[in-house]
Each structure stands twice: as structure tokens, then as C-alpha cells.
Amino acid sequence: MKDKCSFIYSEDLLKYKFSNQHPFNQFRLKLTVDLLKKMNALHDEQMVPPRLATDEELCLIHDPDYVNAVKLAGQNKLPNERAENFGIGTEDTPIFPNMHEASSLLVGGTLTAVDQVMSGQAVHALHLGGGLHHGFRGKASGFCIYNDSSVAIKYLQNKYNARVLYVDTDAHHGDGVQWSFYDDPNVCTLSIHETGRYLFPGTGNVNERGHGNGYGFSFNIPVDAFTEDESWLFAYKSALKEVAEFFKPDVILTQNGADSHYYDPLTHLSATMKIYREIPRLAHEVAHQYCEGRWIAVGGGGYDIWRVVPRAWALIWLEMTENSNCYGSLPAEWVNFWQKEAPVTLPNEWDDPENVYPPIPRKKEISEKNIITLEKALYPIRNHQKSESK
């Protein structure tokens, strides 16, 4: 019998919109939903609308003064100099009308997913509108106004007394979530991302391991620019299996930014759709191994909204629902319908062609460097295992 799954969605999620030119474009949600519907893999009875997060819920993580500033900004009542102190009104996070309400709905969608899973209404829940992992207690950052994952983890702790494993596969380091729980031994964060040497936010080093009681519960694997599938997947599979065995969570929350792909315009990695098959497959396996299947997944980055994000995000839902109809051709109806609007040629297949990019000259060097990084990141676990076996 297949696990019951919930898909959190409403078109109101598209109201989180900075401008027509901004790279963060929630229209990718609509493209993904349409792809799943056109292949008959998403049904109305599986869809659950998001709710608004309350101010009290937002303030589990965010400062009340910041929440109030976001409200004022969305009503055009916040002076520019005050806005900049809160990280809003910047190039990354411009002010837009009703931004508090749009942002609260994203957070509320992730809380809806949490309640679906933790109340037993679903074994897995997917909220692609969430995954805004850069937001801080009192400041917006990196396209993120509120940090839905951080709020959701605190909500999981307070309401369900859960030990949470947060797994972030966005190309950008999940800094906001990491710092929110840096001293908390009941939250384990694992982020695999492009090294911060050339990429925002510049954090996520292997030596960021936690603080105080939380020391040893923060894991970072910063892979080198131009990392390809095989090296990326080796790091991901090794880290997730070892960290899950070490931490033994009650629930897994995965952030599924789809910006490690070669086509992504904001990053410098060379992954293909191969990693987006494996990311949810292994998360699913680990959830059943340690958490009785409890798995909440959110979206995140992903800036090639036509060629990459719909395929990558559809694969999460297809894995959750154990739907194997995701090889070969994409639905012609979907490709033909959206090609009229797309500024690029849409793919016809689920998988990328072998020659999607020219050969990487430093492949061996990059792969070897990533292995060393992985070993450093997992050293505390492996060293502990060695000392226990003596």
C-alpha cells in the first residue's frame, strides 16, 4: 500500500513576487503543478491549501519589530532607512505590496505540511512554495523575507516535541536555518552546497559545527565550483546516511533548491537531472528507516524556471507517491502548451542529454577535493565511531 501524501498548494503562493525582472519567480510552482497534472500524477484530493502563519508563529523565530516592519513595508509605510536596517527594500529583497501576507502564506504552507505529517493525516507532505532558508531573526536576506523552515522546526519542537533532521541541497548554504539552531542538540542541520568562495552567502564551511550544546550537530559540505553528478551524489549519499544514523531523527525536513543544475544562471555547479532523481529517493529511504516515514519537503532556490525546476520538483512528488512514470518523454501536452511562453527551448525528456555541457577540464581535481571536504565534514562522526569500536 502506498503512503498517503499531501501536496500543499494554492495559486495565492504566486503573490510572493518581487518584480517581473527578479530571478526569484514563483511561477515555477504553477509550471510544476501543471506538469504533474498533465501526467495524471497529482489529484485534487491530494492537494491541501496553505494557511497564513500567525504573528505568534512567525515570532517563534522572528523578532516582533521585524514582523511589524515587514507589515509596514507592504503598506508603503516604512521609511527607506528603516527598511534597509531590516534587509528589505534592497536589490535582493525589494518591497512589494502586501509582502507580509504573501510571506506569511509561504510560512503557513510549511506549517500545514508539518501538521499533515505529524498528525498522521499524511506520511509525507510537499510544500514547494517554502524553502526560504536565508531569512534571519530580524533581517531579510537572499530573496527570503521570513524563514519558513526555521519557523517550522521550532513549531515541530514546541507542538510535537520532535528531534528534527534538516537536509538542505540548495546550491546556496542554508545559513538562516543553521544559525537559528546552532546551539540546539535536538536539531541537526546538513547542508551540501557550492563553496561560499564565489557564491552567496559565503558561509557553510566544514568547521561550522555548532556551538555549546549544539556542537557536533551542524554539518556542512561545501563542494567545489563545477562539481558534477557523480562527485555531488557521492558526497550527498555518504553524508545523509551517516548523519541520519548518528542523529536518529523523529522527522526529516528537506529543503530542495533546484539550483545546482548546470543551467542555473546564479550558480557554478555542473549537475544534471541525475541528482534530482536521487535526492528525494534517498530522503524517502532514510525517512522510512528512522522516522516511520515522516518526511516534510519544501522548495527553495531554482532560477531556470522553465528547463530545470518543473522536472526537478515534480520528481520529489513522484518519489513520495511511488509513481514510476517519470522516464523517457515529458508529456507533449505540457511541452507544447508552455513552449509558446518560454524564452528557451523546453526539454522533451525527463533526463538531460549526455552532452548537456562541454567536458570539465579539472574533473579529477574537483572530485578529489570534494572527497577531502566530505571526510573533514564527517570526521566527528567517524572519529566517534572509531573510539567506540576500540
N, C-alpha and C positions, 0 to 999 in steps of 0.2 A: 504493500500500500504506500502510495506517495505521500510525502509530508505536506501538510496544509501550509500554504504560503500566502502572504498578503503583500499587495503592491500598493504603496501609498502614493496617491496622485490626484491632482486636480489642476485644471488649466490656470487657476489662480497663482500657482507656483511660478508662472511665467512673468508675473508682475515684479519679480526681483530683477530689475532691469536698469542698469546704469545709463546706457545710451545705445543708439543703433550702432555706434562705432566701437563700443567697448568689447574686448575679447571674451569676457565672461558672458555667455549668451545661453539663457535657459531654454531657448527654442530647441536645443538638443534634446530636452525632455520629450517634447512633442514628437520629434523625429523617431526617438526610441520607442515610445508607446505605439506609434503608428506601424513601425516595423514589426513589433511583436503581435499587434492585432492582425496585420496583413498575413502573417504566417499562422494565425489561429492559435497563438501560444499565450495570449492574455485575454481573460474573460471578465466581464463586468462584475461577476460575483467575487472575483479575487481582488478587486480594486476597493481601497478604503480611502476616503478623503482625509487630508491633513486637517488638523485643528490649529488654532492660534495658541502659541505658548503664552501663559500668563506672565505678568511682570514678576510675580513671586518666583516662577520657574526660571525666567531669564536671570534673576538675581541669585540663583544658586551658584552662578559663575560670574556674572557681570555686575559691575558697580551700579547702584541705582542712579547716580549722577550721569553715568554714561547712557543708560537706557533713556533717561529723560532728555539728554542731548540729542539722541537719535530721533526721538519723537518730535522735538522742536525743529530739527533739521528737515524732517519730512514735511513739515508745515511751513517751511521757509521762514522760520522764526529764530534761527540760531546764527549769531554773528560769525563772520568768516574766521576771525582769530580764535574764537572758542571752538569752532568746528575743527580747525587744524590740530588743536590740542588733543582732540579725541580721534584723530586719524580719519576724519570724514571731510568731504569737500576736497579731497586730493585727486591726483590723476588716477590712482588705483581704485579708490572708493569714492567716486563723485556722489554728491547728494542728488536724490531723485524723490519725487512726490510720494508720500505715504511709505517711506522706506522702513519705518518701524513695523508697520503692519505686514509688509512683504517679507521682512526678515523674521518676524515672529512666526509666520506661517511655515517658513523653512524649518525653524527650530521645532515647532509643534508637530510637523510631519515626522521628524525623527523620534519625538516622544510618543507619537501614535504608533510608530513601528515598535518601539520598546514595549509599550503596553500590549500590543498584539502578541508578541512573543512571550513576555513574562507572565501574562495572564493565561497562557495556554490556548488562545484563540488561533494562533499560528505557530508553527515550529520555526519558520524563517520569515523575515519581513524585509522588503526592499524599499528604500526611500531615496530615489536618485536626486531629488531636489536638495538633499542635505550634503554634508561633507565639507562644510566651510571651516577648515581646520586652522586658519591663521588668526582668527579673532582672539583678542586678549580681554582681560577683565575690564579694562577701562579704555580700550582703544580698538578701532577697526584696523585691519591690515590685510594686504594681499587679496582684495576683492571680497573680503569677509567682514560683515558687519557684526553679526552675532555668531558665536561658535556653537553650532548645534550639537556636535559630538561631545564637547566638554559638558554642556548642559545635560545631555542625555546620560553621560557616565555618572555625573553627580546624582541625577534623578534615579538611575539604577541602584546606586548605593543607598540613597535615602529611603526609597519606596520598597526596594526588593532585597536590600542587604546583599548585593551581588559583588563578586570579585570579577572584574572586567579585564579582558584582554583586548586592547585596541590595536588593530593592524592597519597600517597606512601605506598604500602602494602608489600614492600620488608621486609624480616626479619631484615635487617640492616637499621639503621637510614638514612634517606635521607639528610645527613648533607650538602653536597655541594650545593644543591638547597636551603635549609633553609638559609644558611649563605649568599647566593647571594642576597636574598630578605628580609633579616632580618629587614630592616628599611623601607620597602615599604608597605604602606597600601593597594595598589592595587593588591597585590599578597598574597594569603592566602595559607599557606602550612599545610597539615595534614599528619603526618606520624605515622603509627602504626607498631611497630617493637619489636623485642626481646630486653629486657632491656640491656643497654650497660655495665652492671656489668660484663658480661662474654664474650661479643661479640663486635667485631669491628663495628663502630669506637669509641664506648664508650660514644657517645653523645646521645641527644634526650630525655633529662629529661623533666618532666612536667613543670618545671619552665623556660624552654627556650621558651619565649612567644613573642619574637620580641624586637625591640629596637627603641627608638624615635617614629616617626610617625607610624612605623610598629608594635609597641607594641600592643599585642592582636590579631595579625594576623598569629601567628605561634602556631600550636597545635601539641603536641607530646603525644602519648600513648605507653609508654614502658611496654609491657606485660612481665610477669614472664616466666622464662625458664619452659618448659614442658606444656605450655598453650595448651589446647585442643580446638576443633572446637567451642563448644557452648560458651565458655568464649571469645574466639577470635572474634566470629561473633557478640556477644552482644556489645563488645567494638566498632567494626567497624561500625555496623549499627547505633548505638546511635550517634557516633561521626560524621559520614558523614552526616546524616540527620540534626543534629543540626548545624554543621559548615556551610553546604550549605544554610540553612535557614538564618543564621546570615550574611553570606558574599554575597549571591545572585550574583554568578559569571556570566560572559558573556560566558565563555567556561571552560570546565573541562579537565585537563590533568592528566591522571592516569599512575602511574608507577607500573608495575605488576610483580615484582620479585616473583619467584615461589619457594622460599627457606624457607618458614615457614612449609613446609611439614615434617612429621616425618622422611621420608627417606633422607632428605637433609644432606649431610655429613659435612657441615660447620656450622650448627646452632643447636639449642637445643629446638625447639618447637615441638609440637605433633599434628599439624593439619593434616587433610586428604583432599581428593579432595572436600569435602563438602564446604570448604571455597572458593575454586576456581570456584565453581558454583555461589556463592553468591556475590563475589567481583564484577564481571562485571555486574551482574543483577542489583545491587543497583546503580552502577555508571551510567548505562543506564537510569534507572528511574530518577535519580537526574538530569542528563543532559537534559532530556525532560521537567522536572519540571521547571528548572531555565534558561536553555540556548538554548531553541529551538532545543535541541538535540545535540548541538555542543560538541563532545566528541573525544578527541585525546588520544590514548592509546599507551604506549611504553612497552618494556620488562623490563629487569633488571637482578637481580640475579636468581639463579636456577642451582644447581650443581649436581642434579641427572637428567642427561640429557636424560636418557632412560625411566625411570618409571614415572617421575613426570612432567617435563617441557612440553613435547608434549601435554599431556592431559590438563594441566592447561592452556596453551596458546591457544590451539585450542578452549577451552570453551569461551575465550574472543571473538573470531571471530564468533563463533556460536551464542553468545548472541547478538552481534552487528547486525548480519544478520537475527535474529529471526528464527534461524534454530533449531527446537526442536529435531532433530535426534541425540541426544547425551546421550542416556541412554542405559543400557544393554551392549552388546558386542562391543568392538572395532573392526574395520574392520580386518577380519582374514588375508587378503592380506597384510596389514601393519605389523601386528604382525609377521607373518611367514617370511616376507622379511627381517625385521630388526633383528629378533632373531638370525640370523646367525652371525651378527656383534656385538650384545650386550653382554657385560660381565656379565649381570644379567638377570634373568628371567623376560621377559616383562609382564605387566599386560594384561589380556584379556578383562577386563571390564573398563568402564569409571570411576566407583566408586571403592573405596577401600573396601576390606572386613572389617567387624566389628572388627575383632581381629588383625588388622594390627600391633598393638603394645601391650605389656602387660599393665595391669591397672596401672595408675599413682597413687601412694600412697597419694600424697599431693593435690589431685584434688580440694577438698573443699577450702583448704587454698589458693591455687593458684587463684581460681576463685574469692574469696572474696578480695584478694589483687588487682586483676585486676579491680574490681568494684571501689575500693577506688582510684586507679590510674586514672580511667576514670572520676570520679567525680572531682578530682583535675584538670585534663586537661580541662574539660568543665566548670569549676567554673566561669570563667569570663563571659561566655555567659549566664549561668543560673542565676548568680547574677544580671546581667544587666536586664534580663527578670523580675526577682523579683522586682527590684527597679522601673521598668517601670509600673508594674501592680499595684503599691501602689497608 
